[in-house]
């Protein structure tokens, strides 16, 4: 009678379906655990590279004191925002102009010309390997035509954030800021490349990528001068608290709600699409820096198991990023 039960969807069939569903659930859970483990290993390797010889074996109470101070600051986003410089005034004007439907290239060129740093950055970006112009671009108007509005928005955001992360501060935070900026820039680009396929907004992903590590720099300012605890557990908690700081500062600066939420949720289960793009971009950027530093090989399991084929192509694009 077994074949009759199977034909009619009887108890044997139901049991088989239940077993298959349970197995699929176990496989999904195992995949999630493996992804979490790989992410943890990448973060640990990144922290070791980021902090270099400045790590020291801190006593548990010293680690806890630093983490408590960072956690307390995260609860005061206004105070945290006061520890980093504001963006140049021309940037919000330009970003606002880019939202207008009737804005012309000439109008944008006129605004860009107000800031020599922007002029240099826009022309440099237009001539970069990422855009590969047929002939050298040597005017702001030609550069803007090549970049398009979305490309220009990304250039503006990058220019705005560079002084925020490379802040003038003393001690370890100042020493590590250039490396954090390198990661932020790569994270922003990788997240913007990943976003359309999820789908999520490309510029929002770029903005979240730049903003995500601002809090990490603030957190490092609370560490002892020129030294940071080196334990894996401490690094994991500090990076997580840094993201909380970043989200709080972004909210205080009245960033788009979806960007703030993405920073808060990045790496969490059932996160928003934008948060997923940010988490993937963050992973790709860290691996790119670790590969370039000779810390991780191109065929390391962190790369082959941690990234799918499209993410590995994004990893390759970051190899040509000019800073």
Secondary structure, DSSP 4 states (H G I P E B T S, - for coil): -HHHHHHTT-HHHHHHHHHHHHHHHHHHHHHHHHHHHHHHHHHHHHHHHHHGGGEE---HHHHHHHHHHHHHHHT-HHHHHTTSPPPPHHHHHHHHHHT-TT--HHHHHHHHTT-HHHHHHHHHHHTSTTT--SS---SHHHHHHHHHHHHHHHHHHHHHHHHHHS----HHHHHHHHHHHHHHHHHHHHHHHHHTTTT--HHHHHHHHHHTTHHHHHHHTTSPTT-EE--HHHHHHHHHHHHHHHHHHHHHTT--HHHHHHHHHTTSTT--HHHHHHHHHHHHHHHHHHHHTTSS-TTSHHHHTTS-HHHHHHHHHGGG---
